[in-house]
């Protein structure tokens, strides 16, 4: 029995060596396709989290801010280069006035309280959305935070506040027309260059919390080929293990961008279409 037991470590060593050898022999494209570089998150469930605890909805939004603080750290630990979060949509203005005012105040207070730490931690901030519709003090706070952190490189955090995918496309079309573009010159690449995300890579994966399956007008153009992941976890409860579960799901998938073989069978992952930006 002792001889048999002593044999297992050597077998495990051989298996590990074989696994490492196989990984080393994989083409670079196969090794990198499982990496999430840009992660987008629809942060849903703050209100339900508060309701279940008999708390006001704003308490849920505050808990959601704490969750975002954690997830930024976890994403950086997982070597995610960019994180885009859906914080306030163009449709959220329809919510009760008291809740909207609370969200605006929370956004402004969070910028003031967290900016220095985010800067020290190497987080680069960017706002995506219609900034001009926000109050002057919030506009200035956003501009200051973007300017202060512009050279940071640890992780990029894109905050989609007063953002809507359709509104983004409308704004792009308006500017294309204003620039006098010839209709024959309009391509997917040109449209992408007029979006809020014009110099950003498209998201590899979109996570939605709270069990919903809707895209809710979030990064409609950019997420055309993103992998989608829904979790029942409410956003304030979302943590490291939830993020790892999503990333593991991503690693099990093959991104093919619609490509098929001549016989109709799926082939190895095709190159991303030209308008899908990579870093």
C-alpha positions in Angstrom: 0.0 0.0 0.0 2.8 2.4 0.9 4.4 1.9 -2.6 1.1 2.6 -4.2 0.6 5.8 -2.2 4.1 6.9 -3.0 3.3 6.5 -6.7 0.5 9.1 -6.7 2.7 12.2 -6.3 4.8 11.2 -9.3 1.7 10.6 -11.4 0.3 14.0 -10.4 3.6 15.6 -11.3 3.5 14.0 -14.7 -0.1 15.1 -15.2 0.8 18.7 -14.2 3.8 18.7 -16.5 1.7 17.4 -19.4 -0.9 20.0 -18.8 1.7 22.8 -18.7 3.2 21.4 -21.9 -0.2 21.3 -23.7 -0.9 24.9 -22.6 2.5 26.0 -23.9 1.8 24.4 -27.2 -1.6 26.2 -27.7 -1.7 28.9 -30.3 -1.5 32.4 -28.8 -5.0 33.2 -30.0 -6.4 30.2 -28.1 -4.6 31.2 -24.9 -5.8 34.8 -25.1 -9.4 34.3 -26.2 -10.4 33.2 -22.7 -9.2 36.5 -21.1 -11.7 39.2 -20.3 -10.0 42.5 -20.9 -13.1 44.7 -20.9 -16.0 43.8 -18.6 -19.3 45.6 -18.7 -21.8 45.3 -15.8 -25.5 46.2 -15.6 -25.7 46.8 -11.8 -29.3 45.7 -11.1 -31.1 44.9 -7.9 -30.4 47.7 -5.5 -34.1 48.5 -4.9 -35.0 44.8 -4.3 -32.0 44.5 -1.9 -33.4 47.4 0.1 -37.0 46.2 0.0 -36.1 42.8 1.4 -34.5 44.5 4.3 -37.4 47.0 4.8 -35.0 49.9 4.0 -35.6 52.9 1.7 -34.5 52.4 -1.9 -31.7 54.9 -1.5 -30.1 52.6 1.1 -29.9 50.0 -1.6 -28.2 52.4 -4.0 -25.6 53.2 -1.3 -25.0 49.5 -0.8 -24.6 49.3 -4.5 -21.8 51.9 -4.4 -20.0 49.8 -1.8 -20.3 46.8 -4.1 -18.8 48.8 -6.9 -15.8 49.7 -4.7 -15.3 46.0 -4.0 -15.7 44.9 -7.6 -13.2 47.5 -8.9 -10.6 45.9 -6.6 -11.6 42.3 -7.6 -11.5 43.2 -11.3 -8.1 44.6 -11.0 -7.0 41.4 -9.1 -8.3 39.4 -12.0 -6.2 41.4 -14.5 -9.3 43.0 -16.1 -8.1 46.1 -17.9 -11.4 48.0 -18.2 -14.7 48.0 -16.4 -17.8 49.7 -17.7 -20.7 50.1 -15.3 -24.3 51.1 -15.9 -25.0 53.6 -13.1 -27.9 55.7 -14.3 -29.8 55.4 -17.6 -31.5 58.0 -19.7 -34.8 56.2 -18.8 -34.1 56.4 -15.0 -35.3 60.1 -15.1 -38.8 58.5 -15.1 -38.3 57.3 -11.5 -39.9 59.1 -8.6 -38.3 62.6 -8.2 -37.1 61.8 -4.7 -35.2 58.8 -5.8 -33.7 60.6 -8.8 -32.5 63.5 -6.6 -31.1 61.0 -4.2 -29.1 59.3 -7.0 -27.8 62.6 -8.2 -26.7 63.5 -4.7 -25.1 60.1 -4.2 -23.2 60.3 -7.5 -21.8 63.7 -6.6 -20.9 62.6 -3.0 -19.2 59.4 -4.2 -17.0 61.4 -6.6 -16.0 63.7 -3.8 -15.3 61.0 -1.3 -13.6 58.4 -3.5 -11.7 60.4 -6.1 -8.4 60.7 -4.2 -8.3 57.0 -3.3 -9.2 56.0 -6.9 -6.4 58.2 -8.1 -3.9 56.7 -5.6 -5.0 53.2 -6.6 -4.3 53.9 -10.3 -7.9 53.9 -11.5 -8.6 55.9 -14.7 -12.1 57.4 -14.7 -14.2 58.2 -17.7 -17.8 59.3 -18.1 -20.0 57.9 -20.8 -23.4 59.6 -21.4 -25.0 62.9 -21.8 -23.0 65.0 -19.4 -24.7 68.3 -20.5 -28.1 67.2 -18.9 -26.6 67.0 -15.4 -26.3 69.8 -13.0 -23.3 72.2 -13.3 -21.7 71.0 -10.1 -21.9 67.3 -11.2 -20.6 68.2 -14.6 -17.6 70.0 -13.1 -16.9 67.1 -10.6 -16.9 64.6 -13.5 -14.6 66.7 -15.6 -12.2 67.1 -12.7 -12.2 63.4 -11.9 -11.5 62.5 -15.6 -8.7 65.1 -15.8 -7.0 64.0 -12.5 -6.9 60.3 -13.4 -6.3 60.5 -17.1 -2.8 59.0 -16.9 -3.6 56.2 -14.5 -3.0 52.7 -15.9 -4.0 50.1 -13.3 -7.6 49.7 -14.4 -10.0 51.9 -16.5 -13.4 52.6 -15.0 -16.1 53.9 -17.4 -19.1 55.2 -15.5 -22.2 55.2 -17.7 -24.3 57.9 -16.0 -27.2 59.4 -17.9 -26.4 56.9 -20.6 -28.6 55.2 -23.1 -27.5 53.1 -26.1 -30.2 54.6 -28.4 -29.4 58.1 -27.2 -25.7 57.5 -28.0 -26.6 56.4 -31.6 -28.9 59.4 -32.0 -26.1 61.7 -30.9 -23.7 60.0 -33.3 -26.1 60.3 -36.2 -26.7 64.0 -35.5 -22.9 64.7 -35.4 -22.4 62.8 -38.6 -25.0 64.9 -40.3 -23.6 68.1 -38.8 -20.2 67.2 -40.2 -21.7 66.9 -43.7 -20.6 63.3 -44.2 -21.4 61.8 -47.6 -23.9 58.9 -47.2 -21.6 56.6 -49.2 -18.8 57.2 -46.7 -20.8 55.9 -43.7 -19.5 52.5 -42.5 -19.5 50.7 -39.2 -16.1 52.0 -38.5 -17.2 55.6 -39.1 -20.2 55.2 -36.8 -18.0 53.7 -34.1 -15.8 56.7 -34.3 -18.7 59.0 -33.4 -19.8 57.1 -30.3 -19.0 58.0 -26.7 -16.7 55.0 -26.7 -14.9 56.0 -29.9 -11.4 55.1 -28.6 -12.4 52.2 -26.3 -12.4 48.5 -27.0 -15.8 46.7 -27.1 -16.7 44.7 -24.0 -15.7 41.0 -24.1 -18.5 40.2 -21.6 -21.6 41.8 -20.2 -22.8 40.8 -16.7 -26.3 41.5 -15.4 -27.1 41.0 -11.8 -30.5 40.3 -10.1 -31.5 37.6 -12.6 -32.8 39.8 -15.4 -32.2 38.9 -19.0 -32.7 42.3 -20.7 -29.9 44.4 -22.1 -31.8 47.6 -21.1 -30.4 49.9 -23.7 -26.8 49.4 -22.5 -23.9 49.5 -25.0 -26.2 48.3 -27.8 -23.7 48.9 -30.6 -20.6 47.9 -28.6 -21.9 44.6 -27.2 -23.0 43.1 -30.5 -20.5 40.3 -30.0 -20.1 40.4 -26.3 -20.7 37.3 -24.2 -23.7 37.7 -21.9 -23.9 36.4 -18.3 -26.9 36.7 -15.9 -26.6 36.0 -12.2 -29.5 35.9 -9.6 -27.2 37.7 -7.1 -28.4 41.3 -6.4 -25.9 43.9 -7.1 -25.2 44.9 -3.5 -24.3 41.3 -2.7 -22.1 40.8 -5.8 -18.6 39.9 -4.7 -15.3 38.2 -5.6 -16.8 34.7 -6.0 -19.6 36.0 -8.2 -17.1 37.7 -10.5 -15.0 34.5 -10.6 -18.0 32.4 -11.5 -18.8 34.8 -14.4 -15.2 34.7 -15.7 -15.1 31.0 -15.5 -18.3 30.8 -17.6 -16.5 33.1 -20.1 -13.5 30.8 -20.2 -15.8 27.9 -21.2 -17.1 29.6 -24.3 -15.8 30.0 -27.8 -16.3 33.3 -29.5 -16.9 32.8 -33.2 -18.4 36.1 -34.3 -20.9 34.3 -36.5 -18.4 32.3 -38.5 -19.2 28.8 -39.9 -17.4 26.3 -42.0 -18.5 25.7 -45.6 -20.4 22.6 -44.4 -22.2 24.7 -41.8 -20.2 23.4 -38.9 -18.7 25.8 -36.5 -15.0 26.3 -36.9 -12.3 27.8 -34.7 -12.8 31.3 -33.4 -12.7 33.7 -36.2 -11.0 37.1 -36.1 -13.3 39.8 -34.7 -14.9 42.0 -37.3 -12.8 45.1 -38.1 -15.1 47.5 -36.2 -14.7 45.5 -32.9 -11.9 47.4 -31.3 -9.1 45.6 -29.5 -6.5 47.1 -27.3 
